[in-house]
Amino acid sequence: MHKPSNALGVARDVSPSQPVTLVRPHAARRAARYFVEKFPGTSMYAVKANPSPDLIRTLWDSGIATFDVASIAEVRLVRGLLPTATLCFMHPVKPAEAIAEAYHVHGVRVFSLDSVDEVAKIVAACATGGVPAADLTLCVRLRVSSAHAKLSLAAKFGVGVDEAAPVLHAARQAADALGIAFHVGSQAMSPQAYADAMALVRAAIVRSGVTVDVIDVGGGFPSVYPGMEAAPLERYFAVIHRAFEDLPVSYSAELWCEPGRALAAEYASILVRVEKRRDDTLFINDGAYGALFDAAHIDWRFPVELVRDVPSRAKMLPFSLYGPTCDDMDFMRGPFLLPADVAAGDYVEIGMLGAYGCAMRTSFNGFGNGETVIASDEPMASAYTVAEPSREKVTAIREVRS
Ligand SMILES: *Cc1c(COP(=O)(O)O)cnc(C)c1O
C-alpha cells in the first residue's frame, strides 16, 4: 500500500491491471495551510468535492476546522471522523428529517436556505418541545452570476436580489446570526466574479435593511488545468477582503468561504493502462463511470503524462480516450496531449483528479475501485507553488530580449 512513491514506481513494481489512485496528502496539507493562513476569514471544506476520510482528516490536521456538508450522509460521515468539527449544512433544500437529525443528534447549528418555506421548515425541525431553537445561524443563499466560472451553479439555487428581502427578514427573525451566502460557480477564472457577487450582496442588504453577521463567499476558487490557468489565489482573497470591508455589515461580522476544488484537486491522480490504440484514440481502464466523469460529460481537460522508464522523445499529439465500459458515452474527447508513440501496454498518469474525480466513481459494468497508493512526488500542477514565471516576469524577459 505504500512502498512506491510515484506513478513510475507503481507501474514498474506492480504493473497494475486496474486503475490505481495516487494520493498526495502533502499537497492537501499545503492547500489547507494556504487558505488557513491567507484567506481573511474562516475557510471551510466543501466535502462533496471529495469525501475521502483520509483527506478530511488531513485537512483537519492542517487547520481546517469547519466543513460544508450537503446531505445527512455527509453530516454523519464528518461527525463520525471529527467529533469537534463545526459542520455547516449548506444545501438550500433539505429534507426536514435531515435538518432535525443534523441539529438534534450531530450539533449542526448553521443552515443555508433560499426561501421563506425553508426557514419555516428549519425552525420546525430544530424546535424542542415546541420551543424554537435560539442558537441558529441561517445563511440566505443569493443567486449570483456564474459568468466567470467554467461550471455554472447559477440556475438551481439562490434567491434573486429583487426577491431576497422577505427571505432575509424571515431568516433574521428565526436566527441568532444571519448570513448571506452565494456561489459564483466552480473554477471561477477571475476574481471579478466575487466583486460582482459582493455588489449584489450589498444591494440585498441595503434593500432589506437587515443586520448581517456572516458573509459566506462560497466555493469556486480555481485549481490549475490545461488551458485554465487563473490569477493567483491571493488576488482573489484581496478582492474579497476589499469588498467585505466595504459592506454595510455589523462591525463584528465574519467572512467565510467554502472551497472544495481548490483544497482537493491536487490531492489525487490516477494511473491507467492503455489496453488498445485505434489511431488517435486510446482505450484505457478508467473512464466516465470512474474518475473521469467531468472529462466525459463537460469536456474537462485533465493533464496527462506517459509513464515510462525511458521517456519517449516522440512529438506530442492530441488523443481522445475511451473508458473500459461497453458504453459509447464512456468517451473523453480531450484533447489529451501524449507522445506520438504511445501504445497498448503503456501506463498514463492523469492528474488533478482530487476534486470531482475520484469522488465520482461508480462500479457500473463491473469496473470499480482499484488500489490507492500514497505518492510523495508533486502533483502535475499546483496553485500553491510558483511553477512558472509570473506574467510580469515573462513580460520583463521579453522586453530585455527585444
Ligand atoms: C459545490 C459547492 C462548493 C464547492 O465549490 P468548489 O467550486 O468546488 O469550490 C461550496 N459550496 C457549495 C454550497 C457548493 O454547492
The ligand as a MOL file (V3000), in Angstrom:
LIG
                    3D

  0  0  0     0  0            999 V3000
M  V30 BEGIN CTAB
M  V30 COUNTS 15 15 0 0 0
M  V30 BEGIN ATOM
M  V30 1 C -20.0290 22.6670 -4.6540 0
M  V30 2 C -20.1360 23.6840 -3.5780 0
M  V30 3 C -18.9690 24.2220 -3.0080 0
M  V30 4 C -17.5820 23.9220 -3.5200 0
M  V30 5 O -17.3770 24.5280 -4.7430 0
M  V30 6 P -15.9240 24.4900 -5.4690 0
M  V30 7 O -16.1880 25.1230 -6.7790 0
M  V30 8 O -15.5200 23.0750 -5.5380 0
M  V30 9 O -15.0010 25.2920 -4.6140 0
M  V30 10 C -19.1160 25.1290 -1.9750 0
M  V30 11 N -20.3420 25.4850 -1.5220 0
M  V30 12 C -21.4920 24.9760 -2.0330 0
M  V30 13 C -22.7850 25.4020 -1.4630 0
M  V30 14 C -21.4220 24.0650 -3.0930 0
M  V30 15 O -22.5500 23.5860 -3.6180 0
M  V30 END ATOM
M  V30 BEGIN BOND
M  V30 1 1 1 2
M  V30 2 1 2 3
M  V30 3 2 2 14
M  V30 4 1 3 4
M  V30 5 2 3 10
M  V30 6 1 4 5
M  V30 7 1 5 6
M  V30 8 2 6 7
M  V30 9 1 6 8
M  V30 10 1 6 9
M  V30 11 1 10 11
M  V30 12 2 11 12
M  V30 13 1 12 13
M  V30 14 1 12 14
M  V30 15 1 14 15
M  V30 END BOND
M  V30 END CTAB
M  END
